[in-house]
């Protein structure tokens, strides 16, 4: 006699669940973004310049992608 499966889990013909929970992609992506923003803002305190770390990150990303 086989045990009943959980109704929310979808399985393939091999019986293995192939779906990932939402946090399995969201948490690593958020951690990567946070570390990337920390890297771009590691120049020291520049509160008087008014330049945001996100602006510098986007500018750096734009220059990198337009090779």
TIKOLPA-119005 format. One record per residue: residue number from 1; x, y, z of N, C-alpha, C, O in turn. Coordinates in steps of 0.001 Angstrom, whole numbers. Example, Ala and Ser with C-alpha at 12.3 -4.5 7.8 and 13.67 -1.06 7.14 Angstrom:
<atoms>
<atom i="1" n_u="13190" n_v="-5690" n_w="7800" ca_u="12300" ca_v="-4500" ca_w="7800" c_u="13200" c_v="-3300" c_w="7800" o_u="14236" o_v="-3319" o_w="8465"/>
<atom i="2" n_u="12850" n_v="-2250" n_w="7080" ca_u="13670" ca_v="-1060" ca_w="7140" c_u="12900" c_v="30" c_w="7870" o_u="13409" o_v="1138" o_w="8039"/>
</atoms>
This chain:
<atoms>
<atom i="1" n_u="843" n_v="-1171" n_w="0" ca_u="0" ca_v="0" ca_w="0" c_u="898" c_v="1248" c_w="0" o_u="1796" o_v="1363" o_w="834"/>
<atom i="2" n_u="663" n_v="2159" n_w="-910" ca_u="1496" ca_v="3361" ca_w="-1006" c_u="916" c_v="4472" c_w="-139" o_u="-292" o_v="4539" o_w="87"/>
<atom i="3" n_u="1801" n_v="5339" n_w="340" ca_u="1390" ca_v="6462" ca_w="1170" c_u="888" c_v="7594" c_w="281" o_u="1404" o_v="7784" o_w="-821"/>
<atom i="4" n_u="-106" n_v="8346" n_w="740" ca_u="-607" ca_v="9467" ca_w="-61" c_u="426" c_v="10590" c_w="-116" o_u="1140" o_v="10840" o_w="855"/>
<atom i="5" n_u="495" n_v="11259" n_w="-1261" ca_u="1428" ca_v="12379" ca_w="-1422" c_u="755" c_v="13671" c_w="-1023" o_u="-471" o_v="13761" o_w="-967"/>
<atom i="6" n_u="1570" n_v="14666" n_w="-749" ca_u="1055" ca_v="15989" ca_w="-390" c_u="371" c_v="16589" c_w="-1614" o_u="935" o_v="16529" o_w="-2706"/>
<atom i="7" n_u="-824" n_v="17168" n_w="-1473" ca_u="-1546" ca_v="17665" ca_w="-2650" c_u="-887" c_v="18859" c_w="-3335" o_u="-1159" o_v="19101" o_w="-4511"/>
<atom i="8" n_u="-20" n_v="19625" n_w="-2635" ca_u="604" ca_v="20797" ca_w="-3243" c_u="1889" c_v="20493" c_w="-3975" o_u="2437" o_v="21374" o_w="-4637"/>
<atom i="9" n_u="2389" n_v="19271" n_w="-3879" ca_u="3653" ca_v="18916" ca_w="-4509" c_u="3381" c_v="18222" c_w="-5833" o_u="2632" o_v="17247" o_w="-5896"/>
<atom i="10" n_u="3992" n_v="18732" n_w="-6881" ca_u="3862" ca_v="18100" ca_w="-8189" c_u="5087" c_v="17242" c_w="-8432" o_u="6217" o_v="17692" o_w="-8240"/>
<atom i="11" n_u="4871" n_v="16046" n_w="-8841" ca_u="5999" ca_v="15152" ca_w="-9091" c_u="6002" c_v="14729" c_w="-10552" o_u="4969" o_v="14745" o_w="-11222"/>
<atom i="12" n_u="7166" n_v="14357" n_w="-11028" ca_u="7298" ca_v="13877" ca_w="-12398" c_u="7116" c_v="12366" c_w="-12401" o_u="6759" o_v="11771" o_w="-11384"/>
<atom i="13" n_u="7359" n_v="11766" n_w="-13528" ca_u="7201" ca_v="10312" ca_w="-13617" c_u="8223" c_v="9582" c_w="-12759" o_u="8001" o_v="8434" o_w="-12374"/>
<atom i="14" n_u="9354" n_v="10245" n_w="-12453" ca_u="10357" ca_v="9614" ca_w="-11603" c_u="10053" c_v="9812" c_w="-10128" o_u="10712" o_v="9215" o_w="-9276"/>
<atom i="15" n_u="9068" n_v="10638" n_w="-9814" ca_u="8694" ca_v="10873" ca_w="-8428" c_u="9488" c_v="11968" c_w="-7743" o_u="9422" o_v="12095" o_w="-6521"/>
<atom i="16" n_u="10238" n_v="12763" n_w="-8497" ca_u="11066" ca_v="13819" ca_w="-7926" c_u="10412" c_v="15170" c_w="-8188" o_u="9989" o_v="15454" o_w="-9309"/>
<atom i="17" n_u="10332" n_v="15996" n_w="-7158" ca_u="9763" ca_v="17339" ca_w="-7304" c_u="10805" c_v="18238" c_w="-7957" o_u="11918" o_v="18374" o_w="-7449"/>
<atom i="18" n_u="10446" n_v="18853" n_w="-9083" ca_u="11404" ca_v="19670" ca_w="-9831" c_u="11201" c_v="21161" c_w="-9627" o_u="11993" o_v="21949" o_w="-10144"/>
<atom i="19" n_u="10188" n_v="21579" n_w="-8907" ca_u="9950" ca_v="23004" ca_w="-8696" c_u="10752" c_v="23524" c_w="-7525" o_u="11004" o_v="22795" o_w="-6565"/>
<atom i="20" n_u="11155" n_v="24781" n_w="-7598" ca_u="11859" ca_v="25432" ca_w="-6508" c_u="10904" c_v="26366" c_w="-5782" o_u="10024" o_v="26952" o_w="-6413"/>
<atom i="21" n_u="11056" n_v="26516" n_w="-4480" ca_u="10261" ca_v="27524" ca_w="-3786" c_u="10723" c_v="28923" c_w="-4191" o_u="11838" o_v="29084" o_w="-4686"/>
<atom i="22" n_u="9884" n_v="29929" n_w="-3987" ca_u="10197" ca_v="31284" ca_w="-4431" c_u="11458" c_v="31814" c_w="-3764" o_u="12211" o_v="32563" o_w="-4387"/>
<atom i="23" n_u="11702" n_v="31447" n_w="-2526" ca_u="12843" ca_v="31983" ca_w="-1805" c_u="14164" c_v="31352" c_w="-2245" o_u="15230" o_v="31888" o_w="-1939"/>
<atom i="24" n_u="14113" n_v="30229" n_w="-2954" ca_u="15345" ca_v="29587" ca_w="-3404" c_u="16041" c_v="30424" c_w="-4478" o_u="17248" o_v="30280" o_w="-4674"/>
<atom i="25" n_u="15329" n_v="31273" n_w="-5159" ca_u="15918" ca_v="32190" ca_w="-6136" c_u="15989" c_v="33618" c_w="-5616" o_u="16917" o_v="34356" o_w="-5946"/>
<atom i="26" n_u="15007" n_v="34014" n_w="-4799" ca_u="14941" ca_v="35396" ca_w="-4325" c_u="16048" c_v="35717" c_w="-3323" o_u="16645" o_v="36792" o_w="-3393"/>
<atom i="27" n_u="16331" n_v="34811" n_w="-2399" ca_u="17343" ca_v="35101" ca_w="-1386" c_u="18758" c_v="35199" c_w="-1953" o_u="19471" o_v="36142" o_w="-1609"/>
<atom i="28" n_u="19197" n_v="34277" n_w="-2801" ca_u="20538" ca_v="34463" ca_w="-3385" c_u="20633" c_v="35710" c_w="-4264" o_u="21666" o_v="36379" o_w="-4283"/>
<atom i="29" n_u="19563" n_v="36024" n_w="-4986" ca_u="19581" ca_v="37226" ca_w="-5821" c_u="19668" c_v="38485" c_w="-4961" o_u="20396" o_v="39417" o_w="-5303"/>
<atom i="30" n_u="18935" n_v="38520" n_w="-3855" ca_u="18982" ca_v="39674" ca_w="-2958" c_u="20352" c_v="39795" c_w="-2304" o_u="20868" o_v="40903" o_w="-2160"/>
<atom i="31" n_u="20946" n_v="38682" n_w="-1910" ca_u="22275" ca_v="38712" ca_w="-1304" c_u="23315" c_v="39184" c_w="-2312" o_u="24198" o_v="39971" o_w="-1970"/>
<atom i="32" n_u="23218" n_v="38711" n_w="-3549" ca_u="24147" ca_v="39145" ca_w="-4588" c_u="24019" c_v="40643" c_w="-4837" o_u="25028" o_v="41340" o_w="-4947"/>
<atom i="33" n_u="22809" n_v="41134" n_w="-4926" ca_u="22589" ca_v="42561" ca_w="-5151" c_u="23123" c_v="43390" c_w="-3991" o_u="23742" o_v="44432" o_w="-4209"/>
<atom i="34" n_u="22888" n_v="42937" n_w="-2753" ca_u="23377" ca_v="43672" ca_w="-1592" c_u="24904" c_v="43726" c_w="-1576" o_u="25484" o_v="44776" o_w="-1302"/>
<atom i="35" n_u="25551" n_v="42606" n_w="-1868" ca_u="27015" ca_v="42595" ca_w="-1899" c_u="27563" c_v="43452" c_w="-3039" o_u="28595" o_v="44106" o_w="-2891"/>
<atom i="36" n_u="26876" n_v="43445" n_w="-4162" ca_u="27313" ca_v="44262" ca_w="-5284" c_u="27194" c_v="45747" c_w="-4963" o_u="28071" o_v="46535" o_w="-5316"/>
<atom i="37" n_u="26117" n_v="46127" n_w="-4299" ca_u="25958" ca_v="47525" ca_w="-3897" c_u="26981" c_v="47913" c_w="-2836" o_u="27449" o_v="49051" o_w="-2818"/>
<atom i="38" n_u="27330" n_v="46986" n_w="-1958" ca_u="28363" ca_v="47282" ca_w="-975" c_u="29722" c_v="47468" c_w="-1642" o_u="30511" o_v="48312" o_w="-1218"/>
<atom i="39" n_u="29994" n_v="46696" n_w="-2670" ca_u="31264" ca_v="46833" ca_w="-3379" c_u="31367" c_v="48180" c_w="-4083" o_u="32434" o_v="48795" o_w="-4083"/>
<atom i="40" n_u="30294" n_v="48639" n_w="-4673" ca_u="30351" ca_v="49905" ca_w="-5401" c_u="30412" c_v="51094" c_w="-4459" o_u="30873" o_v="52165" o_w="-4854"/>
<atom i="41" n_u="29958" n_v="50932" n_w="-3227" ca_u="29979" ca_v="52039" ca_w="-2276" c_u="31099" c_v="51935" c_w="-1274" o_u="31003" o_v="52532" o_w="-201"/>
<atom i="42" n_u="32168" n_v="51198" n_w="-1572" ca_u="33239" ca_v="50983" ca_w="-619" c_u="34331" c_v="52052" c_w="-693" o_u="35431" o_v="51829" o_w="-187"/>
<atom i="43" n_u="34065" n_v="53182" n_w="-1296" ca_u="35072" ca_v="54235" ca_w="-1444" c_u="35234" c_v="55066" c_w="-182" o_u="36176" o_v="55855" o_w="-100"/>
<atom i="44" n_u="34387" n_v="54928" n_w="771" ca_u="34430" ca_v="55747" ca_w="1982" c_u="33194" c_v="56626" c_w="2051" o_u="32311" o_v="56543" o_w="1197"/>
<atom i="45" n_u="33140" n_v="57449" n_w="3050" ca_u="31974" ca_v="58311" ca_w="3242" c_u="32021" c_v="59481" c_w="2270" o_u="32944" o_v="60295" o_w="2308"/>
<atom i="46" n_u="31039" n_v="59558" n_w="1414" ca_u="30944" ca_v="60655" ca_w="459" c_u="29558" c_v="61295" c_w="551" o_u="28876" o_v="61470" o_w="-459"/>
<atom i="47" n_u="29160" n_v="61633" n_w="1752" ca_u="27826" ca_v="62166" ca_w="1969" c_u="27660" c_v="63555" c_w="1362" o_u="26538" o_v="63955" o_w="1048"/>
<atom i="48" n_u="28739" n_v="64290" n_w="1194" ca_u="28632" ca_v="65661" ca_w="689" c_u="28530" c_v="65725" c_w="-824" o_u="28091" o_v="66745" o_w="-1356"/>
<atom i="49" n_u="28916" n_v="64680" n_w="-1534" ca_u="28898" ca_v="64752" ca_w="-2989" c_u="27497" c_v="64589" c_w="-3547" o_u="27210" o_v="65087" o_w="-4635"/>
<atom i="50" n_u="26627" n_v="63912" n_w="-2838" ca_u="25269" ca_v="63710" ca_w="-3316" c_u="25147" c_v="62579" c_w="-4318" o_u="24055" o_v="62324" o_w="-4826"/>
<atom i="51" n_u="26229" n_v="61902" n_w="-4611" ca_u="26210" ca_v="60794" ca_w="-5568" c_u="25834" c_v="59512" c_w="-4826" o_u="26477" o_v="59142" o_w="-3844"/>
<atom i="52" n_u="24802" n_v="58850" n_w="-5297" ca_u="24344" ca_v="57622" ca_w="-4659" c_u="25119" c_v="56422" c_w="-5171" o_u="25586" o_v="56408" o_w="-6310"/>
<atom i="53" n_u="25252" n_v="55411" n_w="-4315" ca_u="25943" ca_v="54181" ca_w="-4711" c_u="25185" c_v="53484" c_w="-5826" o_u="25796" o_v="52882" o_w="-6710"/>
<atom i="54" n_u="23868" n_v="53559" n_w="-5796" ca_u="23074" ca_v="52912" ca_w="-6837" c_u="23325" c_v="53571" c_w="-8192" o_u="23348" o_v="52889" o_w="-9217"/>
<atom i="55" n_u="23513" n_v="54890" n_w="-8205" ca_u="23804" ca_v="55586" ca_w="-9458" c_u="25153" c_v="55144" c_w="-10024" o_u="25288" o_v="54917" o_w="-11226"/>
<atom i="56" n_u="26143" n_v="55026" n_w="-9148" ca_u="27459" ca_v="54583" ca_w="-9599" c_u="27408" c_v="53138" c_w="-10080" o_u="28054" o_v="52777" o_w="-11063"/>
<atom i="57" n_u="26633" n_v="52318" n_w="-9377" ca_u="26497" ca_v="50920" ca_w="-9787" c_u="25852" c_v="50814" c_w="-11159" o_u="26326" o_v="50059" o_w="-12008"/>
<atom i="58" n_u="24785" n_v="51555" n_w="-11387" ca_u="24112" ca_v="51515" ca_w="-12688" c_u="25015" c_v="52047" c_w="-13795" o_u="25009" o_v="51519" o_w="-14907"/>
<atom i="59" n_u="25785" n_v="53080" n_w="-13501" ca_u="26710" ca_v="53609" ca_w="-14502" c_u="27803" c_v="52582" c_w="-14824" o_u="28162" o_v="52392" o_w="-15986"/>
<atom i="60" n_u="28319" n_v="51930" n_w="-13794" ca_u="29341" ca_v="50897" ca_w="-14001" c_u="28763" c_v="49722" c_w="-14786" o_u="29420" o_v="49191" o_w="-15681"/>
<atom i="61" n_u="27553" n_v="49319" n_w="-14460" ca_u="26897" ca_v="48224" ca_w="-15173" c_u="26672" c_v="48600" c_w="-16637" o_u="26872" o_v="47771" o_w="-17525"/>
<atom i="62" n_u="26260" n_v="49831" n_w="-16895" ca_u="26033" ca_v="50293" ca_w="-18259" c_u="27329" c_v="50269" c_w="-19062" o_u="27340" o_v="49842" o_w="-20216"/>
<atom i="63" n_u="28421" n_v="50728" n_w="-18452" ca_u="29711" ca_v="50725" ca_w="-19145" c_u="30206" c_v="49299" c_w="-19402" o_u="30816" o_v="49025" o_w="-20436"/>
<atom i="64" n_u="29944" n_v="48413" n_w="-18474" ca_u="30374" ca_v="47027" ca_w="-18638" c_u="29600" c_v="46329" c_w="-19754" o_u="30175" o_v="45570" o_w="-20534"/>
<atom i="65" n_u="28318" n_v="46584" n_w="-19824" ca_u="27482" ca_v="45895" ca_w="-20822" c_u="27640" c_v="46481" c_w="-22227" o_u="27281" o_v="45825" o_w="-23205"/>
<atom i="66" n_u="28160" n_v="47677" n_w="-22344" ca_u="28294" ca_v="48290" ca_w="-23665" c_u="29711" c_v="48125" c_w="-24200" o_u="30283" o_v="49060" o_w="-24761"/>
<atom i="67" n_u="30265" n_v="46951" n_w="-24028" ca_u="31606" ca_v="46672" ca_w="-24551" c_u="31519" c_v="46661" c_w="-26012" o_u="32524" o_v="46446" o_w="-26689"/>
</atoms>
